[in-house]
Amino acid sequence: MRKLTCLFLLGALAFSGCGSLSKKKKKPAAETKKEASKPAEESSDVDFQAFLGRLRQAVQARDANVVAGMMTADFGYVVGATPDGDRKGEGVFQYWEEKGLWPELEGILTETFVKKDEFMVAPPQFANPAVQYTGYRAGIRRVNGSWKFVYFVNG
């Protein structure tokens, strides 16, 4: 009787261990599948992620000084606005205030960034040549080894 009880306990222990192993194996596989189904997320580049995080926080706080430090000097904010062409450089914050674009910019910056030419752009529809995307879009690229916010335009 004692041998039967020991055998029963050993069997229960063996089968309970097998179940937990299969659960552990399934979880990472599900996570891998979930990650594979995600669109090509922002650059896995750690400094890009850090830059984007700081930019998102500065825009959310409407901190023009911090955002200005993250922009290029010729930041593009209106495409084809003047007879001479695009609006670039100074005047961007006044333009955003007048047009109420801070919330729009904040929304675009929460989108996934994907690679398009030498830029990381959001939303990802803008990078897809099959889609005729004409809404607001943001572009970030490396300038002299550092990430810079290059444009936020519509159209």
NUVEX-657475 format. One record per atom (N, C-alpha, C): residue number from 1; residue in one letter; atom name; x, y, z. Coordinates in Angstrom, 2 decimals. Example, Ala and Ser with C-alpha at 12.3 -4.5 7.8 and 13.67 -1.06 7.14 Angstrom:
{1; 'A'; 'N'; {13.19; -5.69; 7.80}}
{1; 'A'; 'CA'; {12.30; -4.50; 7.80}}
{1; 'A'; 'C'; {13.20; -3.30; 7.80}}
{2; 'S'; 'N'; {12.85; -2.25; 7.08}}
{2; 'S'; 'CA'; {13.67; -1.06; 7.14}}
{2; 'S'; 'C'; {12.90; 0.03; 7.87}}
//
This chain:
{1; 'M'; 'N'; {0.80; -1.19; 0.00}}
{1; 'M'; 'CA'; {0.00; 0.00; 0.00}}
{1; 'M'; 'C'; {0.86; 1.27; 0.00}}
{2; 'R'; 'N'; {1.92; 1.19; 0.76}}
{2; 'R'; 'CA'; {2.82; 2.33; 0.86}}
{2; 'R'; 'C'; {3.48; 2.59; -0.49}}
{3; 'K'; 'N'; {3.88; 1.53; -1.19}}
{3; 'K'; 'CA'; {4.50; 1.67; -2.50}}
{3; 'K'; 'C'; {3.51; 2.27; -3.49}}
{4; 'L'; 'N'; {2.28; 1.88; -3.41}}
{4; 'L'; 'CA'; {1.25; 2.40; -4.31}}
{4; 'L'; 'C'; {1.02; 3.89; -4.08}}
{5; 'T'; 'N'; {1.02; 4.30; -2.82}}
{5; 'T'; 'CA'; {0.84; 5.71; -2.49}}
{5; 'T'; 'C'; {2.02; 6.53; -3.01}}
{6; 'C'; 'N'; {3.23; 6.03; -2.80}}
{6; 'C'; 'CA'; {4.42; 6.73; -3.30}}
{6; 'C'; 'C'; {4.40; 6.82; -4.82}}
{7; 'L'; 'N'; {4.02; 5.75; -5.46}}
{7; 'L'; 'CA'; {3.94; 5.74; -6.92}}
{7; 'L'; 'C'; {2.90; 6.75; -7.41}}
{8; 'F'; 'N'; {1.78; 6.81; -6.74}}
{8; 'F'; 'CA'; {0.72; 7.75; -7.09}}
{8; 'F'; 'C'; {1.21; 9.20; -6.93}}
{9; 'L'; 'N'; {1.88; 9.51; -5.82}}
{9; 'L'; 'CA'; {2.39; 10.85; -5.58}}
{9; 'L'; 'C'; {3.47; 11.24; -6.60}}
{10; 'L'; 'N'; {4.35; 10.30; -6.94}}
{10; 'L'; 'CA'; {5.36; 10.57; -7.95}}
{10; 'L'; 'C'; {4.73; 10.86; -9.31}}
{11; 'G'; 'N'; {3.70; 10.10; -9.64}}
{11; 'G'; 'CA'; {3.00; 10.32; -10.91}}
{11; 'G'; 'C'; {2.32; 11.68; -10.94}}
{12; 'A'; 'N'; {1.68; 12.05; -9.83}}
{12; 'A'; 'CA'; {1.01; 13.35; -9.74}}
{12; 'A'; 'C'; {2.03; 14.47; -9.86}}
{13; 'L'; 'N'; {3.16; 14.33; -9.21}}
{13; 'L'; 'CA'; {4.21; 15.34; -9.27}}
{13; 'L'; 'C'; {4.75; 15.48; -10.69}}
{14; 'A'; 'N'; {4.97; 14.37; -11.34}}
{14; 'A'; 'CA'; {5.50; 14.39; -12.71}}
{14; 'A'; 'C'; {4.51; 15.06; -13.67}}
{15; 'F'; 'N'; {3.25; 14.71; -13.56}}
{15; 'F'; 'CA'; {2.25; 15.29; -14.47}}
{15; 'F'; 'C'; {1.99; 16.76; -14.18}}
{16; 'S'; 'N'; {2.04; 17.15; -12.92}}
{16; 'S'; 'CA'; {1.82; 18.57; -12.61}}
{16; 'S'; 'C'; {2.99; 19.41; -13.11}}
{17; 'G'; 'N'; {4.20; 18.88; -13.07}}
{17; 'G'; 'CA'; {5.36; 19.60; -13.59}}
{17; 'G'; 'C'; {5.30; 19.75; -15.10}}
{18; 'C'; 'N'; {4.80; 18.75; -15.79}}
{18; 'C'; 'CA'; {4.69; 18.82; -17.25}}
{18; 'C'; 'C'; {3.73; 19.92; -17.68}}
{19; 'G'; 'N'; {2.63; 20.05; -16.96}}
{19; 'G'; 'CA'; {1.64; 21.07; -17.30}}
{19; 'G'; 'C'; {2.21; 22.47; -17.17}}
{20; 'S'; 'N'; {2.98; 22.72; -16.11}}
{20; 'S'; 'CA'; {3.53; 24.06; -15.92}}
{20; 'S'; 'C'; {4.60; 24.36; -16.96}}
{21; 'L'; 'N'; {5.33; 23.33; -17.39}}
{21; 'L'; 'CA'; {6.32; 23.57; -18.43}}
{21; 'L'; 'C'; {5.67; 23.96; -19.75}}
{22; 'S'; 'N'; {4.57; 23.29; -20.09}}
{22; 'S'; 'CA'; {3.91; 23.62; -21.34}}
{22; 'S'; 'C'; {3.31; 25.02; -21.30}}
{23; 'K'; 'N'; {2.82; 25.42; -20.13}}
{23; 'K'; 'CA'; {2.29; 26.78; -20.01}}
{23; 'K'; 'C'; {3.40; 27.80; -20.17}}
{24; 'K'; 'N'; {4.55; 27.52; -19.59}}
{24; 'K'; 'CA'; {5.67; 28.45; -19.71}}
{24; 'K'; 'C'; {6.13; 28.56; -21.15}}
{25; 'K'; 'N'; {6.13; 27.47; -21.87}}
{25; 'K'; 'CA'; {6.56; 27.50; -23.27}}
{25; 'K'; 'C'; {5.55; 28.23; -24.13}}
{26; 'K'; 'N'; {4.27; 28.10; -23.82}}
{26; 'K'; 'CA'; {3.24; 28.74; -24.63}}
{26; 'K'; 'C'; {3.26; 30.25; -24.46}}
{27; 'K'; 'N'; {3.52; 30.75; -23.29}}
{27; 'K'; 'CA'; {3.48; 32.18; -23.05}}
{27; 'K'; 'C'; {4.49; 32.94; -23.91}}
{28; 'P'; 'N'; {5.77; 32.56; -23.93}}
{28; 'P'; 'CA'; {6.68; 33.28; -24.81}}
{28; 'P'; 'C'; {6.30; 33.15; -26.28}}
{29; 'A'; 'N'; {5.77; 32.02; -26.69}}
{29; 'A'; 'CA'; {5.36; 31.87; -28.09}}
{29; 'A'; 'C'; {4.24; 32.84; -28.41}}
{30; 'A'; 'N'; {3.30; 33.03; -27.48}}
{30; 'A'; 'CA'; {2.21; 33.99; -27.69}}
{30; 'A'; 'C'; {2.75; 35.40; -27.76}}
{31; 'E'; 'N'; {3.72; 35.70; -26.89}}
{31; 'E'; 'CA'; {4.32; 37.03; -26.92}}
{31; 'E'; 'C'; {5.06; 37.27; -28.22}}
{32; 'T'; 'N'; {5.76; 36.26; -28.69}}
{32; 'T'; 'CA'; {6.48; 36.38; -29.95}}
{32; 'T'; 'C'; {5.51; 36.61; -31.10}}
{33; 'K'; 'N'; {4.41; 35.86; -31.09}}
{33; 'K'; 'CA'; {3.40; 36.02; -32.13}}
{33; 'K'; 'C'; {2.80; 37.43; -32.07}}
{34; 'K'; 'N'; {2.54; 37.91; -30.86}}
{34; 'K'; 'CA'; {1.98; 39.24; -30.68}}
{34; 'K'; 'C'; {2.94; 40.30; -31.22}}
{35; 'E'; 'N'; {4.22; 40.15; -30.91}}
{35; 'E'; 'CA'; {5.22; 41.09; -31.39}}
{35; 'E'; 'C'; {5.35; 41.03; -32.90}}
{36; 'A'; 'N'; {5.26; 39.84; -33.47}}
{36; 'A'; 'CA'; {5.39; 39.69; -34.92}}
{36; 'A'; 'C'; {4.21; 40.32; -35.64}}
{37; 'S'; 'N'; {3.03; 40.34; -35.00}}
{37; 'S'; 'CA'; {1.85; 40.92; -35.64}}
{37; 'S'; 'C'; {1.83; 42.43; -35.55}}
{38; 'K'; 'N'; {2.67; 43.02; -34.69}}
{38; 'K'; 'CA'; {2.74; 44.47; -34.58}}
{38; 'K'; 'C'; {3.39; 45.05; -35.83}}
{39; 'P'; 'N'; {2.99; 46.26; -36.24}}
{39; 'P'; 'CA'; {3.68; 46.87; -37.37}}
{39; 'P'; 'C'; {5.11; 47.20; -36.97}}
{40; 'A'; 'N'; {5.93; 47.44; -37.95}}
{40; 'A'; 'CA'; {7.33; 47.77; -37.68}}
{40; 'A'; 'C'; {7.34; 49.01; -36.79}}
{41; 'E'; 'N'; {7.49; 48.77; -35.51}}
{41; 'E'; 'CA'; {7.44; 49.82; -34.51}}
{41; 'E'; 'C'; {8.62; 50.75; -34.72}}
{42; 'E'; 'N'; {8.55; 51.84; -34.01}}
{42; 'E'; 'CA'; {9.63; 52.80; -34.04}}
{42; 'E'; 'C'; {10.97; 52.09; -34.08}}
{43; 'S'; 'N'; {11.95; 52.79; -34.49}}
{43; 'S'; 'CA'; {13.28; 52.23; -34.53}}
{43; 'S'; 'C'; {13.60; 51.61; -33.18}}
{44; 'S'; 'N'; {14.21; 50.43; -33.20}}
{44; 'S'; 'CA'; {14.58; 49.80; -31.94}}
{44; 'S'; 'C'; {15.79; 50.50; -31.34}}
{45; 'D'; 'N'; {16.28; 51.49; -32.04}}
{45; 'D'; 'CA'; {17.40; 52.30; -31.59}}
{45; 'D'; 'C'; {17.04; 52.95; -30.25}}
{46; 'V'; 'N'; {17.82; 52.68; -29.23}}
{46; 'V'; 'CA'; {17.52; 53.18; -27.89}}
{46; 'V'; 'C'; {17.51; 54.69; -27.86}}
{47; 'D'; 'N'; {18.43; 55.35; -28.55}}
{47; 'D'; 'CA'; {18.44; 56.81; -28.50}}
{47; 'D'; 'C'; {17.24; 57.40; -29.24}}
{48; 'F'; 'N'; {16.72; 56.72; -30.26}}
{48; 'F'; 'CA'; {15.49; 57.19; -30.91}}
{48; 'F'; 'C'; {14.32; 57.10; -29.94}}
{49; 'Q'; 'N'; {14.22; 55.98; -29.24}}
{49; 'Q'; 'CA'; {13.15; 55.80; -28.26}}
{49; 'Q'; 'C'; {13.21; 56.88; -27.18}}
{50; 'A'; 'N'; {14.42; 57.17; -26.72}}
{50; 'A'; 'CA'; {14.59; 58.19; -25.68}}
{50; 'A'; 'C'; {14.21; 59.56; -26.22}}
{51; 'F'; 'N'; {14.65; 59.88; -27.44}}
{51; 'F'; 'CA'; {14.32; 61.15; -28.06}}
{51; 'F'; 'C'; {12.81; 61.30; -28.20}}
{52; 'L'; 'N'; {12.17; 60.28; -28.73}}
{52; 'L'; 'CA'; {10.73; 60.31; -28.93}}
{52; 'L'; 'C'; {9.98; 60.46; -27.61}}
{53; 'G'; 'N'; {10.43; 59.80; -26.58}}
{53; 'G'; 'CA'; {9.81; 59.93; -25.26}}
{53; 'G'; 'C'; {9.90; 61.35; -24.73}}
{54; 'R'; 'N'; {11.09; 61.96; -24.88}}
{54; 'R'; 'CA'; {11.26; 63.34; -24.42}}
{54; 'R'; 'C'; {10.40; 64.30; -25.25}}
{55; 'L'; 'N'; {10.35; 64.06; -26.57}}
{55; 'L'; 'CA'; {9.54; 64.91; -27.44}}
{55; 'L'; 'C'; {8.06; 64.81; -27.08}}
{56; 'R'; 'N'; {7.58; 63.61; -26.87}}
{56; 'R'; 'CA'; {6.17; 63.41; -26.49}}
{56; 'R'; 'C'; {5.85; 64.14; -25.19}}
{57; 'Q'; 'N'; {6.74; 64.05; -24.21}}
{57; 'Q'; 'CA'; {6.52; 64.72; -22.92}}
{57; 'Q'; 'C'; {6.53; 66.24; -23.09}}
{58; 'A'; 'N'; {7.46; 66.76; -23.86}}
{58; 'A'; 'CA'; {7.55; 68.21; -24.06}}
{58; 'A'; 'C'; {6.32; 68.74; -24.79}}
{59; 'V'; 'N'; {5.84; 68.01; -25.78}}
{59; 'V'; 'CA'; {4.65; 68.44; -26.51}}
{59; 'V'; 'C'; {3.43; 68.37; -25.60}}
{60; 'Q'; 'N'; {3.32; 67.32; -24.82}}
{60; 'Q'; 'CA'; {2.19; 67.18; -23.90}}
{60; 'Q'; 'C'; {2.17; 68.34; -22.90}}
{61; 'A'; 'N'; {3.36; 68.78; -22.47}}
{61; 'A'; 'CA'; {3.47; 69.89; -21.52}}
{61; 'A'; 'C'; {3.43; 71.25; -22.22}}
{62; 'R'; 'N'; {3.38; 71.25; -23.55}}
{62; 'R'; 'CA'; {3.40; 72.48; -24.36}}
{62; 'R'; 'C'; {4.64; 73.32; -24.03}}
{63; 'D'; 'N'; {5.76; 72.64; -23.83}}
{63; 'D'; 'CA'; {7.02; 73.30; -23.48}}
{63; 'D'; 'C'; {7.76; 73.67; -24.76}}
{64; 'A'; 'N'; {7.50; 74.87; -25.25}}
{64; 'A'; 'CA'; {8.07; 75.33; -26.51}}
{64; 'A'; 'C'; {9.59; 75.38; -26.48}}
{65; 'N'; 'N'; {10.18; 75.72; -25.34}}
{65; 'N'; 'CA'; {11.64; 75.80; -25.25}}
{65; 'N'; 'C'; {12.29; 74.44; -25.45}}
{66; 'V'; 'N'; {11.74; 73.42; -24.82}}
{66; 'V'; 'CA'; {12.31; 72.07; -24.96}}
{66; 'V'; 'C'; {12.08; 71.57; -26.38}}
{67; 'V'; 'N'; {10.86; 71.75; -26.90}}
{67; 'V'; 'CA'; {10.56; 71.31; -28.26}}
{67; 'V'; 'C'; {11.48; 72.02; -29.26}}
{68; 'A'; 'N'; {11.69; 73.31; -29.08}}
{68; 'A'; 'CA'; {12.56; 74.08; -29.98}}
{68; 'A'; 'C'; {13.98; 73.51; -29.99}}
{69; 'G'; 'N'; {14.46; 73.07; -28.84}}
{69; 'G'; 'CA'; {15.79; 72.49; -28.76}}
{69; 'G'; 'C'; {15.89; 71.14; -29.46}}
{70; 'M'; 'N'; {14.75; 70.52; -29.72}}
{70; 'M'; 'CA'; {14.73; 69.21; -30.37}}
{70; 'M'; 'C'; {14.48; 69.32; -31.87}}
{71; 'M'; 'N'; {14.22; 70.53; -32.36}}
{71; 'M'; 'CA'; {13.91; 70.76; -33.77}}
{71; 'M'; 'C'; {15.14; 71.17; -34.56}}
{72; 'T'; 'N'; {15.04; 71.00; -35.87}}
{72; 'T'; 'CA'; {16.07; 71.55; -36.76}}
{72; 'T'; 'C'; {15.79; 73.05; -36.92}}
{73; 'A'; 'N'; {16.82; 73.81; -37.32}}
{73; 'A'; 'CA'; {16.65; 75.25; -37.51}}
{73; 'A'; 'C'; {15.66; 75.55; -38.63}}
{74; 'D'; 'N'; {15.58; 74.67; -39.62}}
{74; 'D'; 'CA'; {14.66; 74.90; -40.74}}
{74; 'D'; 'C'; {13.43; 73.99; -40.64}}
{75; 'F'; 'N'; {12.91; 73.84; -39.43}}
{75; 'F'; 'CA'; {11.75; 72.99; -39.16}}
{75; 'F'; 'C'; {10.60; 73.37; -40.09}}
{76; 'G'; 'N'; {10.04; 72.37; -40.77}}
{76; 'G'; 'CA'; {8.93; 72.62; -41.69}}
{76; 'G'; 'C'; {7.59; 72.45; -40.99}}
{77; 'Y'; 'N'; {6.73; 73.48; -41.12}}
{77; 'Y'; 'CA'; {5.43; 73.39; -40.46}}
{77; 'Y'; 'C'; {4.24; 73.67; -41.36}}
{78; 'V'; 'N'; {4.45; 74.15; -42.58}}
{78; 'V'; 'CA'; {3.37; 74.31; -43.55}}
{78; 'V'; 'C'; {3.94; 74.01; -44.93}}
{79; 'V'; 'N'; {3.26; 73.15; -45.67}}
{79; 'V'; 'CA'; {3.69; 72.80; -47.02}}
{79; 'V'; 'C'; {2.98; 73.73; -48.01}}
{80; 'G'; 'N'; {3.75; 74.41; -48.86}}
{80; 'G'; 'CA'; {3.19; 75.25; -49.92}}
{80; 'G'; 'C'; {2.32; 76.39; -49.44}}
{81; 'A'; 'N'; {2.66; 76.99; -48.31}}
{81; 'A'; 'CA'; {1.82; 78.02; -47.71}}
{81; 'A'; 'C'; {1.99; 79.39; -48.33}}
{82; 'T'; 'N'; {3.14; 79.65; -48.87}}
{82; 'T'; 'CA'; {3.41; 80.99; -49.41}}
{82; 'T'; 'C'; {3.77; 80.85; -50.89}}
{83; 'P'; 'N'; {3.73; 81.96; -51.61}}
{83; 'P'; 'CA'; {4.16; 81.88; -53.02}}
{83; 'P'; 'C'; {5.60; 81.39; -53.17}}
{84; 'D'; 'N'; {6.40; 81.62; -52.15}}
{84; 'D'; 'CA'; {7.81; 81.18; -52.19}}
{84; 'D'; 'C'; {7.96; 79.71; -51.83}}
{85; 'G'; 'N'; {6.90; 79.09; -51.32}}
{85; 'G'; 'CA'; {6.99; 77.67; -50.96}}
{85; 'G'; 'C'; {6.56; 77.41; -49.54}}
{86; 'D'; 'N'; {7.28; 76.53; -48.89}}
{86; 'D'; 'CA'; {6.92; 76.07; -47.55}}
{86; 'D'; 'C'; {7.28; 77.10; -46.49}}
{87; 'R'; 'N'; {6.60; 76.98; -45.33}}
{87; 'R'; 'CA'; {6.98; 77.78; -44.17}}
{87; 'R'; 'C'; {7.92; 76.93; -43.35}}
{88; 'K'; 'N'; {9.06; 77.51; -43.02}}
{88; 'K'; 'CA'; {10.07; 76.81; -42.23}}
{88; 'K'; 'C'; {10.66; 77.76; -41.22}}
{89; 'G'; 'N'; {11.26; 77.18; -40.20}}
{89; 'G'; 'CA'; {12.00; 77.98; -39.22}}
{89; 'G'; 'C'; {11.12; 78.67; -38.20}}
{90; 'E'; 'N'; {11.38; 79.94; -37.97}}
{90; 'E'; 'CA'; {10.69; 80.70; -36.93}}
{90; 'E'; 'C'; {9.20; 80.84; -37.22}}
{91; 'G'; 'N'; {8.45; 81.02; -36.15}}
{91; 'G'; 'CA'; {7.02; 81.21; -36.28}}
{91; 'G'; 'C'; {6.19; 79.96; -36.07}}
{92; 'V'; 'N'; {6.83; 78.84; -35.88}}
{92; 'V'; 'CA'; {6.12; 77.58; -35.77}}
{92; 'V'; 'C'; {5.21; 77.54; -34.53}}
{93; 'F'; 'N'; {5.69; 78.02; -33.40}}
{93; 'F'; 'CA'; {4.89; 77.94; -32.17}}
{93; 'F'; 'C'; {3.69; 78.89; -32.23}}
{94; 'Q'; 'N'; {3.90; 80.06; -32.80}}
{94; 'Q'; 'CA'; {2.80; 81.00; -32.98}}
{94; 'Q'; 'C'; {1.76; 80.39; -33.91}}
{95; 'Y'; 'N'; {2.23; 79.76; -34.97}}
{95; 'Y'; 'CA'; {1.32; 79.10; -35.92}}
{95; 'Y'; 'C'; {0.53; 78.00; -35.23}}
{96; 'W'; 'N'; {1.19; 77.17; -34.43}}
{96; 'W'; 'CA'; {0.50; 76.09; -33.72}}
{96; 'W'; 'C'; {-0.54; 76.64; -32.75}}
{97; 'E'; 'N'; {-0.20; 77.74; -32.07}}
{97; 'E'; 'CA'; {-1.15; 78.36; -31.13}}
{97; 'E'; 'C'; {-2.36; 78.91; -31.88}}
{98; 'E'; 'N'; {-2.11; 79.65; -32.96}}
{98; 'E'; 'CA'; {-3.20; 80.25; -33.73}}
{98; 'E'; 'C'; {-4.15; 79.19; -34.31}}
{99; 'K'; 'N'; {-3.60; 78.09; -34.77}}
{99; 'K'; 'CA'; {-4.40; 77.03; -35.41}}
{99; 'K'; 'C'; {-4.86; 75.96; -34.44}}
{100; 'G'; 'N'; {-4.43; 76.05; -33.17}}
{100; 'G'; 'CA'; {-4.82; 75.05; -32.18}}
{100; 'G'; 'C'; {-4.27; 73.66; -32.50}}
{101; 'L'; 'N'; {-3.01; 73.60; -32.93}}
{101; 'L'; 'CA'; {-2.42; 72.35; -33.41}}
{101; 'L'; 'C'; {-1.68; 71.53; -32.36}}
{102; 'W'; 'N'; {-1.54; 72.03; -31.15}}
{102; 'W'; 'CA'; {-0.84; 71.25; -30.13}}
{102; 'W'; 'C'; {-1.51; 69.88; -29.92}}
{103; 'P'; 'N'; {-2.84; 69.82; -29.77}}
{103; 'P'; 'CA'; {-3.46; 68.50; -29.59}}
{103; 'P'; 'C'; {-3.26; 67.58; -30.81}}
{104; 'E'; 'N'; {-3.28; 68.14; -32.02}}
{104; 'E'; 'CA'; {-3.06; 67.34; -33.23}}
{104; 'E'; 'C'; {-1.64; 66.78; -33.24}}
{105; 'L'; 'N'; {-0.68; 67.62; -32.89}}
{105; 'L'; 'CA'; {0.71; 67.17; -32.82}}
{105; 'L'; 'C'; {0.86; 66.08; -31.76}}
{106; 'E'; 'N'; {0.25; 66.28; -30.61}}
{106; 'E'; 'CA'; {0.33; 65.29; -29.55}}
{106; 'E'; 'C'; {-0.25; 63.95; -30.03}}
{107; 'G'; 'N'; {-1.35; 64.01; -30.75}}
{107; 'G'; 'CA'; {-1.95; 62.79; -31.28}}
{107; 'G'; 'C'; {-1.07; 62.08; -32.29}}
{108; 'I'; 'N'; {-0.47; 62.83; -33.20}}
{108; 'I'; 'CA'; {0.40; 62.23; -34.21}}
{108; 'I'; 'C'; {1.63; 61.60; -33.55}}
{109; 'L'; 'N'; {2.16; 62.24; -32.53}}
{109; 'L'; 'CA'; {3.34; 61.70; -31.85}}
{109; 'L'; 'C'; {3.05; 60.42; -31.07}}
{110; 'T'; 'N'; {1.78; 60.13; -30.80}}
{110; 'T'; 'CA'; {1.45; 58.87; -30.14}}
{110; 'T'; 'C'; {1.35; 57.72; -31.14}}
{111; 'E'; 'N'; {1.35; 58.05; -32.42}}
{111; 'E'; 'CA'; {1.29; 57.02; -33.47}}
{111; 'E'; 'C'; {2.62; 56.26; -33.54}}
{112; 'T'; 'N'; {2.59; 55.15; -34.23}}
{112; 'T'; 'CA'; {3.78; 54.36; -34.48}}
{112; 'T'; 'C'; {4.66; 55.09; -35.49}}
{113; 'F'; 'N'; {5.94; 55.13; -35.25}}
{113; 'F'; 'CA'; {6.89; 55.71; -36.20}}
{113; 'F'; 'C'; {7.51; 54.59; -37.01}}
{114; 'V'; 'N'; {7.59; 54.79; -38.32}}
{114; 'V'; 'CA'; {8.21; 53.82; -39.22}}
{114; 'V'; 'C'; {9.20; 54.54; -40.12}}
{115; 'K'; 'N'; {10.08; 53.77; -40.71}}
{115; 'K'; 'CA'; {11.12; 54.34; -41.57}}
{115; 'K'; 'C'; {10.55; 54.67; -42.95}}
{116; 'K'; 'N'; {10.87; 55.87; -43.43}}
{116; 'K'; 'CA'; {10.55; 56.28; -44.80}}
{116; 'K'; 'C'; {11.75; 57.10; -45.28}}
{117; 'D'; 'N'; {12.47; 56.54; -46.22}}
{117; 'D'; 'CA'; {13.71; 57.15; -46.71}}
{117; 'D'; 'C'; {14.65; 57.36; -45.53}}
{118; 'E'; 'N'; {15.14; 58.58; -45.31}}
{118; 'E'; 'CA'; {16.05; 58.82; -44.19}}
{118; 'E'; 'C'; {15.31; 59.31; -42.94}}
{119; 'F'; 'N'; {13.99; 59.30; -42.98}}
{119; 'F'; 'CA'; {13.17; 59.79; -41.88}}
{119; 'F'; 'C'; {12.48; 58.66; -41.13}}
{120; 'M'; 'N'; {12.15; 58.92; -39.89}}
{120; 'M'; 'CA'; {11.20; 58.12; -39.13}}
{120; 'M'; 'C'; {9.94; 58.96; -39.14}}
{121; 'V'; 'N'; {8.84; 58.41; -39.63}}
{121; 'V'; 'CA'; {7.61; 59.18; -39.81}}
{121; 'V'; 'C'; {6.43; 58.57; -39.08}}
{122; 'A'; 'N'; {5.48; 59.41; -38.75}}
{122; 'A'; 'CA'; {4.21; 58.98; -38.16}}
{122; 'A'; 'C'; {3.13; 59.84; -38.80}}
{123; 'P'; 'N'; {1.98; 59.32; -39.03}}
{123; 'P'; 'CA'; {1.54; 57.95; -38.82}}
{123; 'P'; 'C'; {2.12; 57.02; -39.88}}
{124; 'P'; 'N'; {2.06; 55.71; -39.66}}
{124; 'P'; 'CA'; {2.67; 54.77; -40.60}}
{124; 'P'; 'C'; {2.02; 54.78; -41.99}}
{125; 'Q'; 'N'; {0.78; 55.25; -42.09}}
{125; 'Q'; 'CA'; {0.11; 55.31; -43.39}}
{125; 'Q'; 'C'; {0.88; 56.21; -44.36}}
{126; 'F'; 'N'; {1.54; 57.23; -43.83}}
{126; 'F'; 'CA'; {2.29; 58.16; -44.67}}
{126; 'F'; 'C'; {3.44; 57.46; -45.38}}
{127; 'A'; 'N'; {4.02; 56.45; -44.75}}
{127; 'A'; 'CA'; {5.15; 55.74; -45.34}}
{127; 'A'; 'C'; {4.72; 54.70; -46.37}}
{128; 'N'; 'N'; {3.44; 54.39; -46.41}}
{128; 'N'; 'CA'; {2.94; 53.37; -47.33}}
{128; 'N'; 'C'; {2.61; 54.01; -48.68}}
{129; 'P'; 'N'; {3.35; 53.67; -49.73}}
{129; 'P'; 'CA'; {3.09; 54.29; -51.04}}
{129; 'P'; 'C'; {1.73; 53.93; -51.63}}
{130; 'A'; 'N'; {1.12; 52.86; -51.16}}
{130; 'A'; 'CA'; {-0.19; 52.44; -51.67}}
{130; 'A'; 'C'; {-1.32; 53.31; -51.10}}
{131; 'V'; 'N'; {-1.03; 54.04; -50.03}}
{131; 'V'; 'CA'; {-2.04; 54.88; -49.40}}
{131; 'V'; 'C'; {-1.76; 56.33; -49.77}}
{132; 'Q'; 'N'; {-2.78; 57.03; -50.19}}
{132; 'Q'; 'CA'; {-2.66; 58.45; -50.53}}
{132; 'Q'; 'C'; {-2.93; 59.29; -49.28}}
{133; 'Y'; 'N'; {-2.04; 59.21; -48.29}}
{133; 'Y'; 'CA'; {-2.25; 59.91; -47.02}}
{133; 'Y'; 'C'; {-1.97; 61.39; -47.17}}
{134; 'T'; 'N'; {-2.93; 62.23; -46.77}}
{134; 'T'; 'CA'; {-2.75; 63.68; -46.90}}
{134; 'T'; 'C'; {-2.98; 64.42; -45.59}}
{135; 'G'; 'N'; {-3.10; 63.71; -44.48}}
{135; 'G'; 'CA'; {-3.32; 64.36; -43.19}}
{135; 'G'; 'C'; {-2.03; 64.85; -42.56}}
{136; 'Y'; 'N'; {-2.12; 65.22; -41.29}}
{136; 'Y'; 'CA'; {-0.92; 65.66; -40.57}}
{136; 'Y'; 'C'; {0.05; 64.52; -40.43}}
{137; 'R'; 'N'; {1.32; 64.86; -40.47}}
{137; 'R'; 'CA'; {2.39; 63.88; -40.33}}
{137; 'R'; 'C'; {3.61; 64.54; -39.71}}
{138; 'A'; 'N'; {4.40; 63.72; -39.04}}
{138; 'A'; 'CA'; {5.61; 64.21; -38.37}}
{138; 'A'; 'C'; {6.80; 63.43; -38.88}}
{139; 'G'; 'N'; {7.93; 64.11; -38.96}}
{139; 'G'; 'CA'; {9.17; 63.47; -39.40}}
{139; 'G'; 'C'; {10.32; 63.78; -38.47}}
{140; 'I'; 'N'; {11.09; 62.75; -38.19}}
{140; 'I'; 'CA'; {12.27; 62.85; -37.33}}
{140; 'I'; 'C'; {13.41; 62.18; -38.08}}
{141; 'R'; 'N'; {14.60; 62.75; -38.00}}
{141; 'R'; 'CA'; {15.75; 62.09; -38.62}}
{141; 'R'; 'C'; {17.02; 62.45; -37.87}}
{142; 'R'; 'N'; {18.06; 61.69; -38.19}}
{142; 'R'; 'CA'; {19.37; 61.97; -37.59}}
{142; 'R'; 'C'; {20.02; 63.15; -38.31}}
{143; 'V'; 'N'; {20.51; 64.07; -37.51}}
{143; 'V'; 'CA'; {21.25; 65.21; -38.03}}
{143; 'V'; 'C'; {22.54; 65.30; -37.22}}
{144; 'N'; 'N'; {23.66; 65.13; -37.90}}
{144; 'N'; 'CA'; {24.97; 65.15; -37.24}}
{144; 'N'; 'C'; {25.02; 64.18; -36.06}}
{145; 'G'; 'N'; {24.44; 63.00; -36.22}}
{145; 'G'; 'CA'; {24.51; 61.95; -35.20}}
{145; 'G'; 'C'; {23.44; 62.02; -34.12}}
{146; 'S'; 'N'; {22.61; 63.05; -34.13}}
{146; 'S'; 'CA'; {21.55; 63.18; -33.12}}
{146; 'S'; 'C'; {20.19; 63.21; -33.80}}
{147; 'W'; 'N'; {19.17; 62.71; -33.11}}
{147; 'W'; 'CA'; {17.81; 62.75; -33.65}}
{147; 'W'; 'C'; {17.28; 64.17; -33.53}}
{148; 'K'; 'N'; {16.59; 64.63; -34.58}}
{148; 'K'; 'CA'; {15.98; 65.96; -34.59}}
{148; 'K'; 'C'; {14.58; 65.87; -35.17}}
{149; 'F'; 'N'; {13.70; 66.69; -34.63}}
{149; 'F'; 'CA'; {12.33; 66.82; -35.10}}
{149; 'F'; 'C'; {12.40; 67.75; -36.31}}
{150; 'V'; 'N'; {12.06; 67.23; -37.51}}
{150; 'V'; 'CA'; {12.31; 67.95; -38.75}}
{150; 'V'; 'C'; {11.06; 68.63; -39.32}}
{151; 'Y'; 'N'; {9.90; 67.96; -39.20}}
{151; 'Y'; 'CA'; {8.69; 68.59; -39.73}}
{151; 'Y'; 'C'; {7.42; 68.05; -39.08}}
{152; 'F'; 'N'; {6.41; 68.89; -39.09}}
{152; 'F'; 'CA'; {5.04; 68.53; -38.72}}
{152; 'F'; 'C'; {4.16; 69.33; -39.67}}
{153; 'V'; 'N'; {3.65; 68.66; -40.68}}
{153; 'V'; 'CA'; {2.91; 69.35; -41.75}}
{153; 'V'; 'C'; {1.60; 68.61; -42.06}}
{154; 'N'; 'N'; {0.76; 69.27; -42.81}}
{154; 'N'; 'CA'; {-0.50; 68.71; -43.27}}
{154; 'N'; 'C'; {-0.52; 68.78; -44.79}}
{155; 'G'; 'N'; {-1.12; 67.78; -45.41}}
{155; 'G'; 'CA'; {-1.32; 67.85; -46.85}}
{155; 'G'; 'C'; {-0.39; 67.06; -47.68}}
//
